[in-house]
Amino acid sequence: MTDAPAYGFDTLQVHAGTPPDPATGAIQTPVYQSTAYQFRDAAHAARLFNLEEIGYIYSRLTNPTVSALAARITALEGGAGGICCSSGHAAQIMALFPLMAPGRNVVASSRLYGGTVTQFSQTIRRFGWEAKFVDFDDPGAIAAAIDGDTRAIFCETIANPAGHVTDLDAVAAVAADAGLPLIVDNTSATPWLCRPFDHGATLVVHSMTKYLTGNGTVTGGAVIDSGRFDWAASDLFPSLSAPEPAYHGLTFAGLGPMAFTFHSIAVGLRDLGMTLNPQAAHYTLCGIETLSLRMARHVSNARAVAQWLEADPRISRVSYQGLASFAGQERVSRICPRGPGALFTVGVKGGYEACVALVDRLTLFAHVANLGDTRSLIIHPASTTHRQLSEAQQVAAGAAPDMVRMSIGIEDPADLIADLDRALAAA
Ligand SMILES: *Cc1c(COP(=O)(O)O)cnc(C)c1O
């Protein structure tokens, strides 16, 4: 990343990481559709493979278009370094991989994206990793769940599915007391609404599939490192603090603030192979150019729709924490001063049947299992993503039968409200 003046967010989202192409002067970052990069000579190749010189070898590790994207997100998050990978779920594995080992665990918030709950409660067990889910509104519960095998703390800034804002300062204090890194999934907030490093996070992960790309075209993920965690302060993180046999005994922690990023490229991407392709990186770079403009509109639309729903007699509750009636204003204004995103849940008085009729009768809202699109999206979890669960499990997961989740897009708010009004009348 270049160092130049301390530009504001709107400038960085257009320029960071992407100076004009040195070969052609192209101002839009070219899609470097190349698998491999020619070495200048044998000595150059040897230095690259020894990590003594930084350069491109093979696109499973690094690619110029993908690196430009990583540099831009790193700048927006205020991190020291970062990598991009093939999806948000890949980013979560890439973030945990250098920290975990068989028998180790991550203490995770019980409020998470549904796919993350499955990844953490089922799939990571095959690596011998475990997740312990606790209520992150209770710092004492987080501290109590930490044991000698815990290697990371994990939460979302604006948590699924209800749009609950996490008190990152309080969670980071618990992590710091335990000498553990805090990983924050900043997908639903984006760095425009919250920069988790300003609240003590160690690593930020993103599903770029959502707001960063913004238009529902490609999947992608990112892991950004604050560069502030001292991996060598304990013997908990040997992948970073002990000599790496694959690099002639190099110790990644010796690379200082770039330790985690270099490990992610030289070991994580090299051996796990969850690489982002340069075409997808191009779409995401284009999307990020308008991130702040879109997020401002997402938030103001979400406020307008949530206010209208809250006042409607057919609605029993609205979870949006940007409503004036919400009691936890202090936390929202501290963590997300520009507003708590555009994701919330809505209770419909007619229960399961009314929810199904509502999603079927909406014409503008798309009925899909996604969030963070320019389009407004709705899903009824009890009949889709959470239909395998019992009613008691659905309620516990925040997916009660009478509840729909909305992700508000950037359309005309009056049109969204009119669509909801018509569909509720018919339901
Ligand atoms: C979508 C999402 C993910 C997973 O990202 P993919 O790109 O679909 O793999 C993780 N966390 C959150 C908060 C998400 O919204």
The ligand as an SDF file (V2000), in Angstrom:
LIG
                    3D

 15 15  0  0  0  0  0  0  0  0999 V2000
  -22.6010  -14.5140    3.1380 C   0  0  0  0  0  0  0  0  0  0  0  0
  -21.8900  -14.4420    4.4290 C   0  0  0  0  0  0  0  0  0  0  0  0
  -20.8210  -15.3050    4.7210 C   0  0  0  0  0  0  0  0  0  0  0  0
  -20.3550  -16.3580    3.7410 C   0  0  0  0  0  0  0  0  0  0  0  0
  -19.8590  -15.7590    2.5850 O   0  0  0  0  0  0  0  0  0  0  0  0
  -19.8520  -16.5030    1.1530 P   0  0  0  0  0  0  0  0  0  0  0  0
  -19.2100  -15.4900    0.2730 O   0  0  0  0  0  0  0  0  0  0  0  0
  -21.2690  -16.8180    0.7990 O   0  0  0  0  0  0  0  0  0  0  0  0
  -19.0300  -17.7520    1.3390 O   0  0  0  0  0  0  0  0  0  0  0  0
  -20.1820  -15.1670    5.9370 C   0  0  0  0  0  0  0  0  0  0  0  0
  -20.5860  -14.2520    6.8370 N   0  0  0  0  0  0  0  0  0  0  0  0
  -21.6080  -13.4030    6.5910 C   0  0  0  0  0  0  0  0  0  0  0  0
  -21.9920  -12.4030    7.6310 C   0  0  0  0  0  0  0  0  0  0  0  0
  -22.2940  -13.4630    5.3860 C   0  0  0  0  0  0  0  0  0  0  0  0
  -23.3020  -12.6300    5.1550 O   0  0  0  0  0  0  0  0  0  0  0  0
  1  2  1  0
  2  3  1  0
  2 14  2  0
  3  4  1  0
  3 10  2  0
  4  5  1  0
  5  6  1  0
  6  7  2  0
  6  8  1  0
  6  9  1  0
 10 11  1  0
 11 12  2  0
 12 13  1  0
 12 14  1  0
 14 15  1  0
M  END
$$$$
